[in-house]
Amino acid sequence: GGSCHAVMAILAAVIERQQSGEGQYIDISMTDAAFSLHALTAPGALHTGESPELERTQLNGGSFYDCYETADGRWFSVGGLEPQFFSQFCAAIGRPDLSGLGLVMVPDKVAELKAQIAGEMKKKTFAEWQDIFARVDSCTEPVLDFIEACEHPQIKARDMLVKVNNEQGEALRQVASPFKFSRSQPGYRFAGAPLGQHTDEVLREIGYDDGRINDLKKAGVIL
C-alpha cells in the first residue's frame, strides 16, 4: 500500500526541513506507489515502446524461478538465477547437466527445465531436501507455514515474537516490530480488545442512547 512510501516521504521531508527550516505538504498516492515498482522493467519498455510480456522475462515468471513440490507434498522455493547459485542447485539435486540452462529464455526450453527440476524435487521428502540445502548456497529455501516460521532459529534470534498483555492481564504472543534501535526499543502497550468491547462507547459518541443500543443488541446487530 501507500503507507510505506508515506513513511519514507515523511522522513525525507523531516531531513529536508532540518536543512531548509521549512515544512511542506506531502502528496502520497497508492497508485503512484504501486506504479513506481515498475522501475526495474520501465527503462526498456519506455525505450522500445513495447510492454514486457507475461512470463517472458527472468523475473516475471519466464525463468525457472518457482516453488517445487517435494515427495511428501511440501514445497521449496528455488530462486538462484545467478550462475554461481544455479550451478550449486543443480549439483545438489544431482543434475549438474542442467547448470548451463539457467539463463535460457526460450519458452519451450524453460518449460522443459522446470519439468526436469520438478521431477528431481519430487524424489526426496521435505526433510531430506532441508538437510541437503542447509549446506548449499543456492537461494533455495523451504516454504514454511506460519507456525513453522515462528519456530525458525532466525525468527527467535531476532525476537520477532513478543508477549503482550491483553486487558484481562493475559499474556498473548504477538508479532514484534521489525525495527531494532540501539537506544530506544519499541513498546507494546496491549493486545487487541475482545470483540465488541468498545461498541457501546463508540455508539454513544455518535449519538446513540442506551435504549437504542440495547435494541440493537437484542436484534443481534451488535455485540
PyMOL commands that set and color helices and strands:
alter all, ss='L'
color gray80, all
select helices_A, chain A and resi 3-20+30-40+42-48+83-92+96-101+107-121+126-133+146-150+153-157+199-205+210-218
alter helices_A, ss='H'
color red, helices_A
select strands_A, chain A and resi 66-69+75-78+140-142+161-165+171-175
alter strands_A, ss='S'
color yellow, strands_A
deselect
rebuild
show_as cartoon
